[in-house]
Amino acid sequence: MAKEKTIYSCSECGGSSPKWLGKCPHCGAWNTLVETLVEPAGGGKNRFQALARSQPVATLSEIEASDYDRTPTGQEELDRVLGGGIVAGGVVLIGGDPGIGKSTLLLQAVDALSKQCTVLYVTGEESGAQVAMRARRLGLSGAQVRVLAEINLEKILATIEAESPAFCVIDSIQTLYSDQLSSAPGSVAQVRECAAQLTRTAKAGGCAMVLVGHVTKEGALAGPRVLEHIVDTVLYFEGDTHSSFRLVRAIKNRFGAVNEIGVFAMTDKGLKGVANPSALFLSTHGDPVPGSCVLVTLEGTRPLLVELQALVDSGGPSPRRLSVGLDRDRLAMLLAVLHRHAGVSTSDQDVFVNAVGGVRIGEPAADLAVLLAIQSSLRGKALPRGFIAFGEVGLAGEVRPAPRGQERLKEAAKLGFSVAVVPKANAPKKPIEGLTVHAVDRIEDAIDVLRGLD
């Protein structure tokens, strides 16, 4: 009997190599090549004879463009991230750490959607009894929720064809396997093939589908990256399992805005949307404290107020620069700008910066608030009550504008903030009631404004 041929497939990109290598030759990832059996090629020598005839094509300007019909999921924060609700035939991939609440949120959404359309919940990690136990704990009736405990792809596809659901959840894609492949569930080939088959079924039948995916220890979605290219929307669950708050962030969305976030609070009755998420990221100080500055950041289409805290303390010969929720390399760059252009030196000081509430801030508009918080901690003087700031700081010391500055200022004024330091290009053309705006061109101007407010 001939020995079955094997190849080594990369679990990150899906690329293959005839022998094991420490580094994937395609994507450069280390220790990701996994041995798998070579699948027999189909088609035979006459495979080109079976090609279909060419299909008629259309001119782009003649194609009717219509907006997508969306169905609300019953979770307002989830609808915000999705762009307004689920779309018929749309495929969503959602990932997150174990125990963070993926299955809980989807079970709540399935129960709410079951009142207006047919739904199917496919579980490969739990039994039907376990799903029912969770539903009872969350107070869900589940009267119209159809549940299938199965991991065989062919049986799942047959059930979807028989039930014809409008919404289907697959929990999770890593547990499924197809009889057409000999590799084990969770392997690169199985995940790729199962996801492709389910996506084709969703597109052909108009069924909105959600695939739950595992994540690696680095926090990225497990499986080949082609998985993220196949689906229409990619959502990430963020947050600490020890905290009661969760963030759902859209990384890719063909039907809505990317980097949109939904904020949830974990309760004994499941995940509940948070109507005013800015309250989560603001500390409740009785009086203003040194080293604290409020930033108006933009998450997707939503302005959020986040408190940034800085602590400057005497350091040793090798002072530390640590940040939580912000880029550490950018912090080092900002400290150099502060020294060169504003004359404020921290070369012999430890500098710690933290974004309150566990939120991660990736936009450069946080630069000005970070520097003002550091300056406040270094001087030991608190910023005025109701103070906010935003703006990007360049290496030449200039303060650059942030996108959608008017919306940021209006959000701050709505929440009762009264003093703002912003880039000159973001200064409002008309005064905003209750908000005094100081527009600055350079970082030294911002420091002078700060000293004048004492």
C-alpha positions in Angstrom: 0.0 0.0 0.0 1.4 3.4 -1.0 2.2 5.8 1.7 -0.1 8.8 1.8 1.7 12.0 0.8 1.8 14.9 3.3 2.6 18.6 3.1 3.0 21.3 5.7 0.4 24.1 5.7 0.8 27.4 7.5 -1.9 28.0 10.1 -1.6 31.8 9.6 -1.8 32.3 5.8 -2.7 28.8 4.5 0.5 28.5 2.4 2.1 25.1 1.9 5.6 23.7 1.9 6.8 20.2 1.0 8.9 20.0 4.1 8.8 21.4 7.6 10.4 24.8 8.1 10.7 26.9 11.2 9.6 30.0 9.3 6.7 30.1 6.8 8.2 31.0 3.3 4.9 32.8 2.4 4.1 35.1 5.3 7.2 34.9 7.5 5.4 33.6 10.6 7.4 31.3 12.9 6.4 27.8 14.0 3.1 27.8 12.1 3.6 24.9 9.6 1.4 21.9 10.5 1.6 18.6 8.7 -1.5 17.7 6.7 -2.4 15.1 4.1 -2.4 16.0 0.5 -6.0 16.1 -0.8 -6.5 14.4 -4.2 -6.9 16.8 -7.1 -10.2 16.6 -8.8 -11.2 16.9 -12.4 -8.8 14.6 -14.2 -7.0 15.3 -17.5 -10.2 16.4 -19.2 -11.1 19.0 -16.5 -10.9 21.9 -18.9 -13.7 20.3 -21.1 -16.1 20.9 -18.2 -15.6 24.6 -18.2 -18.9 26.6 -18.4 -19.6 29.0 -21.3 -18.8 32.6 -20.8 -21.5 34.6 -19.0 -22.9 38.0 -20.1 -21.4 41.0 -18.4 -23.0 44.3 -17.5 -21.9 47.9 -17.5 -21.4 49.3 -14.0 -23.4 52.5 -14.7 -26.4 50.3 -15.8 -26.5 48.2 -12.7 -29.2 49.3 -10.3 -27.7 50.3 -6.9 -30.1 49.8 -4.0 -29.4 49.9 -0.3 -29.4 46.7 1.8 -32.4 45.7 3.8 -31.3 45.3 7.4 -33.0 43.4 10.2 -32.3 44.6 13.7 -30.9 42.0 16.1 -32.6 43.3 19.2 -29.2 44.5 20.5 -28.7 48.2 19.7 -25.0 48.2 20.3 -24.5 45.1 18.0 -26.7 46.7 15.3 -24.4 49.8 15.5 -21.3 47.7 14.9 -23.0 45.8 12.0 -24.1 49.0 10.4 -27.8 48.9 11.3 -28.6 45.2 11.5 -28.0 41.9 9.7 -28.1 41.8 5.9 -29.6 38.8 4.0 -26.8 36.7 2.6 -24.2 38.5 4.7 -21.5 36.4 6.5 -20.1 37.7 9.8 -17.0 36.3 11.6 -16.8 37.1 15.3 -13.7 36.2 17.4 -12.6 36.8 21.0 -11.0 35.2 24.0 -12.6 32.2 25.6 -15.4 33.1 28.1 -15.6 36.7 27.0 -19.3 36.4 25.9 -19.5 35.5 22.2 -22.0 32.7 22.6 -24.0 34.6 25.2 -24.4 37.7 22.9 -25.3 35.5 19.9 -27.8 33.5 21.8 -29.5 36.7 22.9 -29.5 38.0 19.3 -30.9 34.6 18.0 -33.7 34.7 20.6 -34.7 38.3 19.7 -34.6 37.6 15.9 -36.7 34.4 16.3 -39.7 36.7 17.0 -39.5 38.1 13.4 -37.8 35.4 11.3 -36.7 31.8 11.3 -33.4 31.2 13.1 -31.0 28.2 13.5 -28.3 27.9 16.2 -25.7 25.3 15.3 -23.4 24.4 18.2 -20.3 22.2 17.8 -18.8 22.9 21.2 -21.8 22.3 23.4 -24.7 19.9 23.6 -28.3 21.1 23.1 -28.9 20.7 26.9 -26.0 23.1 27.6 -27.4 25.7 25.2 -30.8 25.3 26.8 -29.3 25.7 30.3 -27.6 29.0 29.3 -30.9 30.2 27.8 -32.7 29.6 31.0 -30.0 31.3 33.0 -30.3 34.4 30.7 -34.1 34.4 31.0 -34.6 33.6 27.3 -37.7 31.8 26.3 -36.2 30.1 23.2 -39.7 29.1 22.0 -38.9 29.6 18.3 -35.1 29.0 18.3 -34.1 25.9 16.4 -30.9 24.2 17.8 -28.6 21.7 16.1 -25.7 20.0 17.9 -23.5 18.8 15.0 -20.0 19.2 13.6 -20.3 17.4 10.2 -20.5 20.1 7.5 -22.6 18.0 5.1 -25.3 17.4 7.7 -25.3 21.0 8.7 -25.7 22.1 5.1 -28.6 19.6 4.6 -30.3 21.0 7.8 -29.9 24.6 6.6 -31.5 23.6 3.2 -34.4 21.8 5.0 -35.0 24.5 7.7 -34.4 27.5 5.3 -33.5 29.9 8.2 -33.1 33.6 7.7 -30.4 33.8 10.3 -27.9 31.1 11.3 -25.1 30.9 13.9 -22.2 28.5 13.6 -20.5 28.1 17.0 -17.7 27.5 16.1 -16.1 27.2 12.7 -13.0 25.5 14.2 -15.1 22.5 15.3 -16.5 21.6 11.9 -15.2 19.0 9.4 -16.1 17.9 5.9 -16.2 14.3 4.7 -14.5 15.5 1.6 -11.2 16.1 3.5 -9.2 13.7 5.6 -7.6 16.2 7.9 -8.8 16.8 11.4 -11.3 19.5 12.5 -9.6 22.8 13.1 -6.9 22.2 10.5 -6.2 24.9 7.9 -7.8 22.9 5.1 -10.9 22.1 7.1 -11.5 25.6 8.3 -11.0 27.1 4.9 -13.2 24.6 3.1 -16.0 24.7 5.7 -16.0 28.5 5.7 -16.1 28.6 1.9 -19.0 26.1 1.7 -21.0 27.9 4.4 -20.4 31.3 2.7 -21.6 29.9 -0.7 -24.7 28.5 1.0 -25.5 31.9 2.7 -25.0 33.8 -0.6 -27.1 31.4 -2.6 -30.0 31.1 -0.2 -30.0 34.6 1.3 -29.4 33.4 4.8 -27.5 35.8 7.1 -24.8 33.7 8.9 -22.5 34.3 11.8 -19.3 32.2 12.2 -17.7 32.1 15.7 -13.9 31.9 15.5 -11.2 31.0 18.0 -8.3 33.4 18.6 -4.6 32.6 19.0 -2.6 33.5 22.1 -1.6 36.8 20.4 -5.3 37.7 20.1 -5.6 37.3 16.3 -8.3 35.1 14.7 -7.1 31.5 14.5 -6.9 29.8 11.1 -5.8 31.0 7.7 -6.1 34.7 6.9 -8.2 33.8 3.9 -11.0 33.2 6.4 -11.2 37.0 7.0 -11.2 37.7 3.2 -14.1 35.3 2.5 -16.6 36.8 5.0 -18.3 40.2 4.7 -17.8 41.4 8.3 -15.1 40.7 10.9 -15.9 41.5 14.6 -13.5 41.3 17.6 -14.6 41.0 21.2 -12.3 43.0 23.4 -12.1 43.5 27.1 -10.8 41.8 30.2 -12.7 38.7 31.4 -12.3 40.0 35.0 -14.1 43.3 34.1 -17.8 43.5 33.5 -17.4 45.7 30.3 -16.9 44.4 26.8 -16.2 46.1 23.5 -17.2 44.7 20.1 -15.1 46.3 17.3 -15.7 46.0 13.5 -12.3 45.4 11.8 -13.9 44.8 8.4 -17.4 45.6 7.2 -18.7 45.6 3.7 -22.1 46.9 4.9 -21.0 49.6 7.3 -18.2 51.6 8.9 -15.0 49.9 10.1 -13.6 50.5 13.6 -17.1 51.1 14.9 -17.5 49.8 18.4 -20.4 48.6 20.6 -20.1 48.7 24.3 -21.7 46.1 26.5 -21.9 45.4 30.2 -22.0 41.8 31.4 -24.8 41.2 33.9 -26.4 38.1 35.4 -29.0 38.3 32.5 -26.4 38.4 29.8 -24.8 41.3 27.8 -26.6 44.6 28.0 -25.8 47.6 25.7 -24.4 50.7 27.4 -26.2 53.9 26.2 -23.5 56.3 27.4 -20.1 54.6 27.0 -18.2 57.8 27.8 -19.2 57.3 31.5 -17.2 54.1 31.6 -13.9 55.7 30.5 -14.1 58.7 32.9 -12.9 58.4 36.5 -15.1 59.8 39.2 -12.8 62.2 41.0 -14.3 64.4 43.6 -11.8 67.2 42.7 -9.4 67.4 39.7 -6.2 65.6 40.2 -2.7 66.2 38.7 -1.9 64.0 35.6 -5.4 63.6 34.4 -6.7 64.9 31.0 -9.9 64.0 29.2 -9.6 63.2 25.5 -12.4 63.2 22.9 -11.5 60.2 20.7 -13.4 58.9 17.7 -14.4 55.2 17.4 -15.9 54.7 14.1 -18.7 57.2 13.9 -19.0 57.7 17.6 -17.2 60.3 19.7 -16.1 59.0 23.0 -14.7 60.8 26.0 -11.8 58.9 27.6 -9.7 59.9 30.6 -5.9 59.7 30.1 -3.8 59.5 33.2 -0.1 60.2 33.4 2.3 59.7 36.3 5.8 61.2 36.2 8.1 60.0 39.0 11.8 60.2 39.7 13.6 57.4 37.9 17.0 55.8 38.0 19.7 55.8 35.4 17.4 54.1 33.0 14.0 55.8 33.2 11.0 53.7 32.1 8.3 54.7 29.6 5.2 52.5 30.0 1.8 52.9 28.5 -1.5 51.0 28.8 -4.0 51.5 25.9 -1.6 53.6 23.9 1.4 52.9 21.6 4.6 52.9 23.7 6.9 54.0 20.8 4.7 57.0 20.2 4.9 57.9 23.9 8.7 58.0 23.6 8.5 60.2 20.5 6.1 62.6 22.2 8.4 63.0 25.2 11.2 64.0 22.8 9.0 66.6 21.2 8.0 67.9 24.6 11.6 68.4 25.5 12.8 69.9 22.2 10.0 72.3 21.5 8.5 73.1 24.9 11.6 72.8 27.1 10.0 70.3 29.4 12.5 67.5 30.1 11.7 64.0 31.5 15.0 62.4 30.8 15.5 61.5 34.5 11.9 60.6 35.2 9.8 57.5 34.9 6.7 58.2 32.8 3.6 56.0 33.0 0.5 56.7 30.8 -2.9 54.8 31.1 -6.2 55.0 29.3 -9.0 54.5 31.9 -11.5 51.7 31.4 -9.3 49.4 29.4 -10.0 51.1 26.1 -7.3 51.0 23.4 -6.6 54.3 21.6 -5.0 54.0 18.2 -5.6 57.4 16.6 -2.8 60.1 16.8 -5.4 62.7 18.0 -4.6 61.5 21.5 -1.1 63.2 21.3 -2.0 66.6 22.7 -4.0 65.1 25.7 -1.1 62.8 26.5 1.4 65.7 26.6 -0.9 67.9 28.7 -1.5 65.1 31.2 2.3 64.5 31.5 2.9 68.3 32.0 0.2 68.3 34.6 1.7 65.4 36.5 5.2 66.9 36.3 4.1 70.3 37.7 1.9 68.7 40.3 -1.0 70.9 39.3 -4.4 69.6 38.1 -6.0 70.7 34.9 -9.2 72.8 35.3 -12.5 71.1 36.0 -14.3 70.3 32.7 -11.1 70.4 30.6 -10.7 68.4 27.4 -8.1 68.3 24.6 -7.4 66.5 21.3 -5.0 66.9 18.4 -2.0 65.2 16.7 1.5 66.5 17.5 4.2 66.3 14.8 7.9 66.0 15.3 8.4 69.7 14.5 6.1 70.6 17.4 3.1 71.6 15.3 -0.4 70.6 16.4 -2.3 69.1 13.5 -6.1 68.9 13.2 -8.1 65.8 14.0 -10.9 64.5 11.8 -14.5 65.5 12.7 -13.4 68.1 15.3 -16.9 69.8 15.4 -18.6 66.5 16.5 -16.0 66.0 19.2 -16.5 69.4 20.6 -20.3 69.1 20.5 -20.1 65.8 22.3 -17.9 67.3 25.1 -20.2 70.3 25.5 -23.2 68.0 25.7 -21.6 66.1 28.6 -20.8 69.4 30.5 -17.2 70.1 29.6 -16.4 73.8 29.5 -12.7 74.3 28.4 -11.1 72.8 25.4 -7.6 73.0 23.8 -7.7 72.0 20.2 -5.7 72.5 16.9 -6.4 75.8 15.2 -7.9 74.1 12.2 -10.5 72.5 14.5 -11.6 75.8 16.0 -15.4 76.1 15.6 -16.7 78.8 13.2 -19.6 79.5 15.5 -19.3 79.5 19.3 -20.5 76.4 21.1 -22.7 77.2 24.1 -21.0 76.6 27.4 -17.6 75.6 25.9 -14.5 77.9 25.8 -12.2 76.8 23.0 -8.5 77.6 22.9 -7.0 77.0 19.4 -3.3 76.4 19.2 -0.7 76.0 16.5 2.2 74.5 18.4 2.8 72.4 21.5 4.5 75.3 23.3 1.3 77.4 22.7 -0.7 74.6 24.4 1.7 74.6 27.4 1.3 78.4 27.7 -2.5 78.1 27.6 -2.2 75.5 30.4 -0.1 77.8 32.5 -2.5 80.7 31.9 -5.5 78.6 33.2 -3.9 78.1 36.6 
